[in-house]
Amino acid sequence: MSTEMVIHWAEQGVFTTLLISGPLLITALAIGLAVSIFQATTQIQEQTLAFIPKIAGVLIALIVFGPWMLTQMLTFAEEIFSNLHQFIG
């Protein structure tokens, strides 16, 4: 196995990880920003106020994006297993 192949598979692994985690992270970021703006405008400084909307939003995003995320993971795993003979020799 050459160093170019190792770099390629590491790059594909990092890209797949970022692609899969992106929708959930962006959802949590957007909800956190909205809650922070709401807290700043109403001057409510409750620390636990941001957790419930984030949890609910990420859960909804997981339901919406879950099948797509699973497809991406299965595609990457399928590529690895189909090229398994290259890793040994």
C-alpha positions in Angstrom: 0.0 0.0 0.0 1.5 3.3 -1.1 1.6 6.5 0.8 -0.6 8.2 -1.8 -3.3 5.6 -1.2 -3.1 6.1 2.6 -3.4 9.9 2.1 -6.3 9.4 -0.3 -8.3 7.2 2.1 -7.5 9.5 5.1 -8.7 12.5 3.0 -11.9 10.6 2.0 -12.5 9.7 5.7 -12.1 13.2 6.9 -14.3 14.5 4.1 -17.0 12.0 4.8 -16.9 12.8 8.5 -17.3 16.5 7.8 -20.1 15.8 5.3 -22.0 13.6 7.7 -21.6 15.9 10.8 -22.2 19.1 8.9 -26.0 19.3 8.9 -26.2 18.6 12.6 -23.5 21.1 13.5 -25.0 23.8 11.4 -28.4 23.2 12.9 -27.0 23.5 16.4 -25.1 26.6 15.5 -28.2 28.3 14.0 -30.4 27.5 16.9 -27.7 28.6 19.4 -27.3 31.9 17.6 -31.1 32.4 17.5 -31.4 31.6 21.3 -28.4 33.9 22.0 -30.1 36.8 20.1 -33.3 36.1 21.9 -31.6 36.1 25.3 -29.7 39.4 24.5 -32.9 41.2 23.4 -35.0 40.1 26.3 -32.1 40.2 28.9 -32.9 36.7 30.1 -29.6 35.2 31.1 -30.6 31.7 31.9 -27.9 29.2 31.0 -30.1 26.2 30.5 -32.4 28.0 28.1 -30.2 27.1 25.1 -30.1 23.4 25.7 -33.7 22.3 25.1 -34.1 24.0 21.7 -30.7 22.7 20.6 -31.5 19.2 21.6 -34.9 19.3 19.9 -33.4 20.9 16.7 -30.6 18.4 16.4 -33.1 15.6 17.0 -35.3 16.9 14.2 -32.3 17.4 11.9 -31.2 13.8 12.7 -34.6 12.6 11.7 -34.6 14.6 8.5 -30.9 14.0 7.5 -30.6 10.6 9.0 -31.3 8.5 5.9 -28.9 10.7 3.8 -26.2 10.4 6.5 -26.6 6.6 6.6 -26.3 6.4 2.8 -23.1 8.4 2.9 -21.6 6.2 5.6 -22.6 3.0 3.8 -21.2 4.3 0.5 -17.8 5.1 2.2 -17.8 1.7 3.9 -18.6 0.0 0.6 -15.7 1.7 -1.1 -13.4 0.6 1.6 -14.5 -3.0 1.5 -14.5 -3.2 -2.3 -10.9 -2.0 -2.3 -9.8 -4.3 0.6 -7.5 -6.3 -1.7 -5.4 -3.2 -2.3 -4.7 -2.8 1.4 -3.2 -6.2 1.8 -0.9 -6.4 -1.2 
